[in-house]
Amino acid sequence: MSTPAMSETDCSPLPAAVKEEKEQARDATSPDTAARERPEARIRRIVEQHYDFVWRTLRVVGLTDANAEDAAQQVMCVAARRLGEIRAGAERSFLFSTAMRVAAEFRRTARRRPATTDADVEALVAETPSSEELIDQRRAHETLQRVLDAMPVELRLVFVLFEIEEMKATEIAEMLGVPVGTVSSRLRRGREAFQAIVRRMQAAQRARRGGAP
């Protein structure tokens, strides 16, 4: 799969280990400690602690799984190139803003490419392992993603950052560059939208099965 030409992110591929599933974690080091880290150690820590966050953020704003993987690597590549500009303790904010720019580039490129079809998605789902537990987990994940995709982006971002990433409203406000009151309002509307979409999906499912409302 080709990736968009982005001069800001033109660099060597990241190590294959970057693609491994990382355990979600917040910064374990203080800003003072981070400031004393060797560049190689700091970028490795940033990748290990924040790669999953970046990938999920890119999925939330509409990138496919495959494009989110490519874009997340580009975000980390930018971080490596601009490491000296990243204030110690503000890594997540830098990665978030970079992810928004990279995602915008991917969306512009996607408009010039054929979109992935439902048949492609169904083919991938058909490859799910036979374990009932794994199937249930994947279905739950896919259902959640469909609900999130149906939400307006500005509400979806706040909802995911607060409910899934477990960030504080003040952190989200700083990251998005909006007042805390705006974050609270979007979170409330996001929760309402989430519940409304779930109810519509449940009603549609009952209708397909011929069940009573």
Summary of the structure (lengths in Angstrom):
residues: 213
radius of gyration: 18.9
end to end distance: 44.6
largest distance: 64.0
contacts: 543
relative contact order: 0.09
helix: 71%
strand: 0%
